[in-house]
């Protein structure tokens, strides 16, 4: 009934991200031991530090640069920022970048976070012009100085300085650092290798032995910090990412690259089909035999990428800028893929290499073109694509990937927000307190982006309330409304006996809104979304990498009161490409049901429809209790700190408050009693704290007069 789709399996937090064998070696190193290795330390004089940790002074001063870079390298004359050290700067840290464009960009983030937490000025690194790795070792600037250039040839140093200054971080060009040494600043250094077995989780403590040293020279810090450190510094990291603007001299190259799509909206496709990428995908998939984690989305849908474009809402009248490393790809594959894109009706512009720029500057130009597109579609296993998706989504721009699964980079760079979708309408005002508490709890937890599929009057006050609080409200009135209501009327008595949700036309439509998940604009960029009813409470941030692996092929749900099938659809993980592919037969299945809106043996309403139509997939994947914690369960999950989502299945907070105060619970009876005896009062306390104004005060007073005494 349902065609099997990709189901990427993420690895552990220090797993494989980069596109070469060297990162596989990194994975083996990080997982082989649980003890951090001591730092490699060597005392260096100022001239040695410049050679080992940075470019040589003559390169810093602009005496030697490759011809291809000379045109985009700023003049070597000193400006105000390079005239010396800012007031109060007595300690500095330099670091190297490594490998290709995307890894160098990430290394910049890690190095600047280290500088911030150490309270040291950061010496901006020499950049690598060709980061191609020929061995398993990382490619460093010191490996071949003929392939390096100043930071200012890549990025706008002034923009970065301005962005990080509010965080108390100073950025020095290497010229400024060299001039500081010439004017008496002690540039003698401790050179520190960061090749420990575990990521650094406490930066000040890690570098404490070198606290008094004026200058620290680090090797490449790529992936050397724990995800927790990055998460704690996310405001700073976003300031850095947003400030990494191309050097002004690169703008003509960017405009030249966009010449085929300039003047009108365009979409961007970053496709990985090179021979070395295919070899990487084979190695990536082979890691399953090492750790049991399935990685099956590296090359998926590449040859049929035009189908993914159509499925994800790419319009044929919008030109597509197609980027790849064409020189490394099989000509027959390139011809077939581009032919299929054109055959599907898309007008595409094949990106051409700017021969006037080295490899990594060309990548930076392509990245900037990607940032300016209306829609971006890439390969989530590619670090380049992952960074583009991360940055575009944070900026509110559409960004997706064609290869299915999830984004591996989230495991070391936990800044990807979890897409959360719920439905609401203008005729359900009685449920607004639940909605408000859910939305406020998502904001409190952090890392969750709310989307509401809204039916009815878009001018309803709740719409404005949601938008003020960062909810993307997507108006959508289902096309099946008339047909579904007619089906319900034919079996009205039988349906109402199954569920109170069939009492009115509006409640019927409200209940079934979720089946249109795969059709709604904007959320079509996501491969997986978390869908919930509004009777939930978020307690902490999380990512899909915490969910059971493999992720569900279509939909994943959890049990109701007891752990048995059929499952409850109040919280579900939805694979949108799979649901989009099967939407038409699913809807036909619903509207042809001889029992009306109930599905005997599978449950009432859309929940029963999901359980029956996708039965094999639903049975194969169970939502863990920490993402579906029920107030009436006293010991599941065992550790309260594990609970990410509370689901007020059955009795709502108002029911528990009434029972705790009066002993009455007419609709749910024993469930209220079991809840108050278990965790309902604690969860309800958290819930009332997410309400606002008088509504919150009244609810809290009721909690204090009832639950607090229970």
C-alpha positions in Angstrom: 0.0 0.0 0.0 2.8 2.4 0.9 6.1 2.5 -1.0 9.1 2.3 1.4 10.9 5.5 1.8 14.3 6.4 3.2 14.8 6.2 6.9 18.2 7.7 7.8 19.6 6.5 11.1 21.7 9.1 13.0 24.8 8.1 14.8 26.2 9.2 18.2 27.1 12.7 19.1 30.7 12.4 17.8 29.9 10.6 14.6 30.7 11.1 10.9 30.0 14.5 9.3 32.7 15.5 6.8 32.8 14.2 3.3 36.1 12.2 3.4 37.7 9.3 5.0 39.4 11.6 7.5 36.1 12.1 9.4 35.6 8.3 9.5 38.9 8.2 11.2 37.7 10.9 13.6 34.7 8.8 14.5 36.8 5.9 15.3 39.0 8.1 17.5 36.1 9.7 19.4 34.3 6.4 20.1 37.3 4.3 20.9 37.9 5.6 24.4 36.1 7.5 27.2 39.1 9.3 28.6 40.4 12.7 27.4 44.0 12.7 26.2 46.3 15.4 27.6 47.0 18.4 25.4 50.1 18.4 23.3 52.0 21.4 24.5 55.1 23.1 23.2 56.6 26.4 24.1 57.3 28.6 21.1 58.9 31.9 20.5 57.1 34.6 18.5 58.5 33.7 15.1 58.0 30.0 15.7 54.4 30.6 16.7 53.7 32.5 13.5 55.1 29.6 11.5 53.4 26.8 13.4 50.1 28.4 14.4 49.5 30.9 11.6 50.9 32.2 8.3 54.5 33.5 8.3 54.8 37.3 8.9 55.5 38.0 5.2 52.3 36.3 4.3 50.4 38.2 7.0 51.6 41.5 5.6 50.5 40.5 2.1 53.9 40.0 0.5 53.0 36.6 -1.0 49.6 35.6 -2.2 48.6 33.3 -5.1 47.8 35.2 -8.3 44.2 33.9 -8.4 43.6 35.5 -5.0 45.4 38.8 -5.4 42.4 40.5 -7.0 40.1 39.7 -4.0 42.7 40.2 -1.3 42.5 43.6 0.5 45.6 45.8 0.3 48.2 45.2 3.0 48.2 48.8 4.2 47.3 49.2 7.9 43.9 50.6 8.8 42.5 51.6 12.1 41.6 48.1 13.1 45.1 46.8 12.3 47.0 49.6 14.0 47.4 47.7 17.2 45.7 45.8 20.0 42.4 47.1 21.4 42.6 48.6 24.8 42.7 46.0 27.5 43.7 43.1 25.3 46.6 41.3 27.0 45.9 37.6 26.0 45.2 36.2 22.6 44.4 32.9 21.0 44.9 31.7 17.4 43.6 28.6 15.8 43.8 26.9 12.5 41.0 25.9 10.1 41.0 22.7 8.2 39.7 20.9 5.1 37.1 22.4 2.7 34.9 25.4 2.8 32.1 24.0 5.1 34.6 22.6 7.6 36.6 25.8 7.7 33.4 27.7 8.4 32.6 25.4 11.3 36.2 25.6 12.6 35.8 29.4 12.7 32.8 29.0 15.0 34.5 26.6 17.3 37.6 28.7 17.5 35.7 31.9 18.3 33.7 30.1 21.0 37.0 29.1 22.6 38.2 32.7 22.5 35.0 34.0 24.0 35.0 31.5 26.9 38.7 32.1 27.6 38.3 35.9 27.5 41.0 36.2 24.9 41.1 38.2 21.7 40.9 35.9 18.6 43.5 36.0 15.9 41.6 35.3 12.7 43.1 32.3 10.9 44.7 31.9 7.6 42.2 30.3 5.2 42.8 27.3 3.0 42.2 27.8 -0.8 42.0 24.1 -1.6 41.0 21.9 1.2 40.9 18.7 -0.8 42.0 15.9 1.5 44.3 13.3 -0.1 44.8 11.2 3.0 42.8 10.5 6.2 44.5 13.4 7.9 42.9 16.8 8.1 44.1 19.4 5.6 45.7 22.3 7.5 47.0 25.7 6.4 50.5 24.7 7.4 50.5 21.8 5.1 51.1 23.8 2.0 51.3 27.6 2.3 50.9 28.1 -1.5 47.3 27.2 -1.0 46.4 29.7 1.7 45.3 33.3 2.0 44.3 35.8 4.6 40.9 35.7 6.3 40.0 39.0 4.6 40.1 37.4 1.2 37.2 35.2 2.3 35.1 37.2 4.7 34.4 40.8 5.7 36.5 41.1 8.9 34.8 44.4 9.9 31.4 42.7 9.8 32.6 39.9 12.1 34.3 42.3 14.5 31.1 44.3 14.8 29.0 41.2 15.4 31.1 39.7 18.2 32.1 42.9 20.0 28.8 43.0 22.1 29.9 39.7 23.5 33.2 41.1 24.7 35.2 39.3 22.0 37.9 41.1 19.9 39.0 39.8 16.5 42.5 40.6 15.3 43.7 40.1 11.7 47.0 38.3 11.5 48.5 41.6 10.4 47.3 43.3 13.5 48.7 40.4 15.6 52.1 40.7 13.9 52.1 44.5 14.3 51.3 44.0 18.0 54.3 41.8 18.4 56.5 44.4 16.6 55.3 47.0 19.1 56.1 45.0 22.2 53.2 42.6 22.8 54.4 39.3 24.0 53.5 36.9 21.1 55.4 34.0 22.6 53.0 31.1 22.5 52.0 27.8 23.9 51.1 25.6 20.9 48.2 23.3 21.8 47.0 20.2 20.0 43.3 19.4 20.4 43.5 15.7 19.5 41.8 14.5 22.7 39.5 11.5 22.7 36.5 13.4 23.8 35.0 16.8 23.0 35.8 19.6 25.4 32.9 20.3 27.7 34.5 22.8 30.0 36.7 25.2 28.1 38.1 27.3 31.0 39.0 24.2 32.9 40.6 22.5 29.9 42.9 25.4 29.2 43.5 26.4 32.9 47.1 25.2 32.9 47.9 27.9 30.3 45.9 30.7 31.9 48.9 33.0 32.3 50.4 32.5 28.9 49.9 35.6 26.7 49.2 33.7 23.5 47.8 30.3 22.8 48.2 28.7 19.3 45.7 25.9 18.7 45.4 23.4 15.9 42.0 23.0 14.1 39.2 23.0 16.7 36.7 21.4 14.3 34.2 19.2 16.3 36.5 19.5 19.4 33.8 21.1 21.6 30.9 19.2 23.1 27.4 19.9 21.7 26.5 21.3 25.2 29.1 24.0 24.8 27.7 25.0 21.4 24.2 25.0 22.7 25.1 27.2 25.7 26.8 29.7 23.3 24.0 29.6 20.6 23.4 33.4 20.6 27.1 34.0 20.0 27.3 31.2 17.4 24.4 32.7 15.5 26.0 36.1 15.6 29.2 34.6 14.1 27.3 32.7 11.4 25.3 35.7 10.4 28.4 37.9 10.3 30.4 35.6 8.0 29.7 37.7 5.0 31.8 37.3 1.8 34.6 39.8 1.4 33.3 42.8 -0.6 35.8 42.0 -3.4 33.9 38.8 -4.0 30.6 40.5 -5.0 31.5 40.7 -8.7 32.0 36.9 -8.7 28.7 36.4 -6.9 26.9 38.5 -9.5 28.6 36.7 -12.3 27.5 33.3 -10.9 23.9 34.6 -10.7 23.9 36.0 -14.2 21.6 33.3 -15.5 19.0 33.9 -12.8 19.5 37.5 -11.9 16.5 39.8 -11.7 13.9 37.3 -10.7 13.2 34.8 -7.9 15.1 31.6 -8.4 15.5 28.3 -6.5 18.8 26.6 -5.7 19.6 22.9 -6.0 22.8 21.5 -4.5 23.2 18.0 -5.7 25.9 15.5 -4.7 26.6 13.0 -7.5 30.4 13.1 -7.8 32.3 9.8 -8.0 34.1 10.5 -4.7 30.7 11.3 -3.1 29.4 7.9 -4.2 32.5 6.3 -2.6 31.9 8.3 0.5 28.3 7.1 0.7 29.5 3.5 0.5 31.9 4.1 3.4 29.1 6.0 5.3 26.7 3.1 4.9 29.3 0.5 5.8 29.7 2.1 9.3 26.5 0.3 10.1 28.5 -2.9 10.6 30.6 -1.0 13.3 27.9 0.5 15.4 24.6 -0.9 14.2 23.3 2.5 13.1 21.7 2.4 9.7 22.8 5.2 7.4 20.8 4.9 4.2 20.2 8.4 3.0 23.5 9.5 1.5 22.7 9.0 -2.2 18.9 8.5 -2.0 16.7 10.2 -4.6 19.8 11.7 -6.4 18.9 10.2 -9.8 15.3 11.2 -9.3 15.8 14.5 -7.7 13.3 16.1 -10.1 10.6 14.0 -8.3 11.7 15.4 -5.0 11.5 18.9 -6.4 8.0 18.4 -7.6 6.9 16.7 -4.4 8.4 19.6 -2.3 6.6 22.3 -4.2 9.2 23.6 -6.7 7.3 25.5 -9.4 8.3 25.0 -13.0 8.1 28.7 -13.8 10.8 29.5 -11.2 14.4 28.9 -12.6 16.6 26.5 -10.7 20.3 27.2 -10.1 21.9 23.7 -10.1 25.3 23.5 -8.3 27.6 20.5 -8.1 31.3 19.6 -8.6 30.7 18.7 -12.2 34.3 17.9 -13.0 34.2 15.0 -10.5 31.0 13.5 -11.7 30.2 10.8 -14.3 29.1 12.6 -17.5 26.3 10.0 -18.1 24.8 10.5 -14.6 25.0 14.3 -15.0 23.3 14.1 -18.4 20.6 11.8 -17.0 19.9 13.9 -13.9 19.8 17.3 -15.7 17.8 15.8 -18.6 15.2 14.5 -16.1 15.0 18.0 -14.4 14.5 19.6 -17.8 12.0 16.9 -18.9 10.0 17.6 -15.8 9.5 21.2 -17.0 12.1 23.0 -15.0 14.3 25.7 -16.5 17.7 25.2 -14.9 20.9 27.1 -14.9 24.0 24.8 -14.5 26.5 26.5 -12.2 29.8 27.0 -13.9 33.1 27.1 -12.0 34.7 30.6 -11.8 38.2 29.8 -13.0 39.4 33.0 -11.5 38.9 31.7 -8.0 40.4 28.8 -6.1 38.2 25.9 -4.9 37.1 27.1 -1.5 36.4 30.7 -2.7 34.2 29.2 -5.4 32.4 27.3 -2.7 31.9 30.5 -0.7 30.4 32.2 -3.8 28.1 29.2 -4.3 27.1 29.4 -0.6 26.2 33.1 -0.9 24.1 32.4 -4.1 22.3 29.7 -2.1 21.5 32.3 0.7 19.9 34.5 -1.9 17.6 31.9 -3.5 13.8 31.7 -2.8 14.1 28.0 -2.0 17.1 25.8 -1.3 17.2 22.0 -1.8 20.3 20.0 -0.9 21.7 16.8 0.5 21.5 16.6 4.3 24.6 14.5 4.6 26.7 17.1 2.9 28.1 19.6 5.5 27.8 22.4 2.9 24.0 21.7 2.5 23.5 21.1 6.2 25.0 24.5 7.0 22.9 26.2 4.3 19.8 24.6 5.6 20.6 25.6 9.2 21.3 29.2 8.3 18.4 29.7 5.9 15.8 28.1 8.3 17.1 30.3 11.1 16.6 33.3 8.9 13.0 32.2 8.0 13.9 31.1 4.5 12.7 27.8 2.9 15.3 25.1 3.0 14.9 21.3 2.5 16.8 18.3 1.3 16.0 15.7 -1.3 17.7 12.6 0.2 15.3 11.8 3.0 16.1 11.1 6.7 17.6 13.8 8.9 20.6 16.1 9.2 23.6 14.4 10.7 25.3 17.7 11.6 22.7 18.3 14.4 24.5 15.8 16.6 27.6 18.1 16.9 26.0 21.4 16.1 22.7 21.2 18.0 21.2 24.4 16.6 18.7 22.9 14.2 15.2 23.6 15.6 12.6 20.8 15.7 9.6 21.6 13.5 6.4 21.3 15.5 3.0 21.3 13.8 -0.4 21.5 15.3 -3.9 22.4 14.0 -6.4 24.9 15.2 -9.5 26.7 14.0 -11.6 29.7 14.8 -14.5 27.7 16.3 -12.6 26.0 19.1 -12.2 28.9 21.6 -12.6 26.5 24.5 -9.3 24.9 23.7 -7.4 28.1 23.6 -5.9 27.8 27.1 -4.4 24.4 26.0 -3.0 26.0 22.9 -1.5 28.9 24.8 0.2 26.7 27.4 1.6 24.5 24.7 3.0 27.4 22.6 4.5 29.1 25.7 6.0 25.8 26.8 7.7 25.4 23.4 9.2 28.8 23.8 10.4 28.1 27.3 12.0 24.7 26.3 13.7 26.3 23.3 14.8 24.6 20.1 11.2 24.1 18.9 9.7 26.0 16.0 5.8 26.1 16.1 3.6 26.0 13.0 -0.2 26.1 13.1 -2.4 24.8 10.3 -5.4 27.1 10.8 -8.9 26.8 9.4 -11.7 29.3 9.6 -11.6 33.1 10.3 -8.0 34.3 10.0 -9.0 37.4 11.8 -9.7 35.6 15.0 -7.9 37.0 18.1 -6.0 33.7 18.7 -4.3 34.1 15.3 -2.8 37.4 16.3 -1.9 36.0 19.7 0.0 33.1 18.0 1.9 35.3 15.5 3.1 37.7 18.2 4.6 34.6 19.9 6.5 33.4 16.9 4.0 30.8 15.6 3.9 30.5 11.8 0.2 30.4 11.1 -0.7 28.8 7.8 -4.3 29.3 6.7 -5.7 26.1 5.2 -9.3 25.0 4.7 -9.5 21.3 3.6 -10.9 20.5 0.2 -12.5 17.3 1.6 -14.7 19.1 4.2 -18.1 18.6 2.4 -17.4 15.0 1.5 -16.3 14.1 5.0 -19.2 15.7 6.7 -21.6 13.9 4.3 -19.9 10.6 5.2 -20.3 11.4 8.9 -24.0 12.2 8.6 -24.6 8.8 7.0 -23.5 7.1 10.2 -24.2 9.9 12.7 -25.5 7.8 15.6 -22.8 5.1 15.3 -20.0 7.6 15.0 -21.2 9.7 18.0 -21.3 6.5 20.1 -17.6 6.1 19.4 -16.4 9.6 20.2 -17.6 13.0 21.4 -15.5 14.5 18.6 -18.3 13.7 16.1 -20.9 15.8 17.8 -20.8 18.7 15.3 -19.6 19.5 11.8 -17.0 21.8 13.1 -15.5 19.3 15.6 -15.4 16.7 12.9 -13.4 19.0 10.6 -11.2 20.1 13.4 -10.3 16.5 14.3 -9.4 15.6 10.8 -7.3 18.6 9.9 -4.1 16.8 10.4 -4.5 14.5 7.4 -3.6 17.5 5.2 -0.1 17.8 6.8 1.7 16.8 3.6 -0.2 19.3 1.5 0.4 22.5 3.4 2.8 25.1 2.0 5.9 26.1 3.9 6.1 22.9 6.0 6.7 21.1 2.7 10.4 21.9 3.2 10.6 19.4 6.1 11.2 15.7 5.8 10.0 14.9 9.4 7.7 17.0 11.6 6.4 16.5 15.1 2.7 16.7 15.0 0.7 17.1 18.3 -2.7 18.0 19.5 -2.8 21.1 21.7 -3.2 19.2 25.0 0.6 18.8 25.5 3.4 20.5 27.4 7.0 20.7 26.3 9.5 20.4 29.1 12.9 20.5 27.4 14.5 20.8 23.9 15.1 17.7 21.8 15.9 16.6 18.3 14.7 13.7 16.2 18.0 12.0 16.9 16.6 11.1 20.3 13.8 9.1 18.7 14.0 5.3 18.0 15.9 4.4 14.9 15.1 3.9 12.2 12.7 6.8 12.1 9.2 5.8 10.9 8.6 5.2 7.2 5.2 7.1 7.3 3.9 7.9 10.7 5.0 7.0 14.2 2.7 7.1 17.3 2.6 5.8 20.8 0.1 3.8 22.9 -2.8 5.2 24.9 -3.3 3.9 28.5 -1.6 0.6 28.0 1.2 -0.4 25.7 -0.7 -2.1 22.9 -1.9 -1.4 19.4 -3.8 0.5 18.1 -1.9 3.6 19.0 -2.9 7.2 19.8 -2.4 10.0 17.2 -2.3 12.9 19.7 1.5 13.0 19.2 3.1 11.6 16.1 6.3 11.8 14.1 5.3 12.3 10.4 7.4 11.5 7.4 6.0 14.2 5.0 7.4 12.9 1.7 5.9 9.4 2.4 2.6 10.9 3.5 2.5 13.1 0.5 3.2 10.2 -1.8 0.3 8.2 -0.3 -2.1 11.1 0.4 -4.5 10.4 -2.5 -5.1 6.7 -1.8 -5.3 7.5 1.9 -8.0 10.0 1.4 -9.9 7.6 -0.9 -9.6 5.0 1.8 -11.1 7.3 4.3 -14.0 8.5 2.2 -14.9 5.0 1.1 -15.1 3.6 4.6 -18.4 1.9 5.1 -18.4 2.6 8.8 -18.4 6.3 8.4 -15.7 7.9 10.5 -14.9 5.0 12.7 -12.5 2.1 11.9 -13.5 -1.0 14.0 -10.5 -2.6 15.6 -8.3 0.4 14.9 -10.1 3.3 16.6 -12.3 6.4 15.8 -11.6 9.2 13.5 -8.3 10.0 11.8 -6.5 8.1 14.5 -8.3 4.9 13.4 -7.6 5.7 9.8 -3.9 6.1 10.4 -3.7 2.9 12.4 -5.5 0.9 9.7 -4.0 2.3 6.5 -0.5 2.5 7.8 -0.8 -0.5 10.1 2.5 -2.1 9.3 4.5 1.1 9.8 2.7 2.1 13.0 3.2 -1.3 14.5 6.9 -1.2 13.6 7.7 2.1 15.4 6.7 3.1 18.9 6.9 6.6 20.3 8.9 6.5 23.5 7.1 7.5 26.7 9.5 10.4 27.3 7.9 12.0 24.2 4.4 10.9 25.3 4.3 11.0 29.1 0.8 10.6 30.6 -0.1 12.2 33.9 -1.8 9.0 35.1 1.4 7.0 34.7 3.3 7.0 37.9 6.6 5.5 36.8 6.9 5.9 33.0 9.4 7.1 32.1 11.3 6.3 35.3 13.4 9.5 35.4 11.4 12.7 35.3 14.3 14.6 33.8 13.9 12.5 30.7 10.4 13.7 30.0 10.4 16.0 26.9 6.6 16.1 26.2 3.6 15.6 28.6 0.4 14.5 26.8 -2.8 15.3 28.7 -4.5 12.4 27.1 -8.0 12.0 28.5 -8.4 14.4 31.5 -7.1 17.9 30.8 -5.5 20.2 33.4 -8.9 21.7 34.1 -10.3 18.3 34.9 -7.5 17.5 37.3 -7.8 20.8 39.0 -11.6 20.2 39.4 -11.0 16.7 40.8 -8.3 17.9 43.2 -10.6 20.6 44.6 -14.0 18.9 44.6 -13.4 15.2 43.9 -15.6 15.4 40.8 -14.5 14.3 37.4 -17.7 13.5 35.5 -16.2 12.9 32.1 -13.1 10.8 33.0 -13.7 9.4 36.5 -11.0 6.9 37.4 -8.5 8.5 35.1 -8.6 11.7 37.2 -8.2 9.7 40.3 -5.2 7.8 38.9 -3.7 11.0 37.6 -3.8 12.9 40.9 -2.3 9.8 42.6 0.5 9.8 40.0 2.0 12.8 38.3 -1.0 14.9 37.2 -0.5 17.5 40.0 3.1 18.1 39.1 2.5 18.3 35.4 -0.5 20.5 35.9 1.6 22.8 38.1 4.0 23.2 35.2 1.1 23.7 32.8 -0.5 26.6 34.8 2.8 28.4 34.9 2.7 28.6 31.1 -0.6 30.5 31.1 -0.7 34.2 31.1 -2.3 37.1 33.0 -5.6 36.5 35.0 -6.1 33.2 33.3 -2.8 31.9 34.7 -3.4 33.4 38.1 -6.8 31.8 38.4 -5.5 28.4 37.3 -2.6 28.7 39.8 -4.9 29.5 42.7 -7.0 26.5 41.8 -3.9 24.3 41.7 -2.7 25.7 45.1 -6.1 25.1 46.7 -6.4 21.5 45.4 -3.3 19.8 44.1 -0.9 21.5 46.6 -2.9 19.8 49.3 -3.3 16.5 47.6 
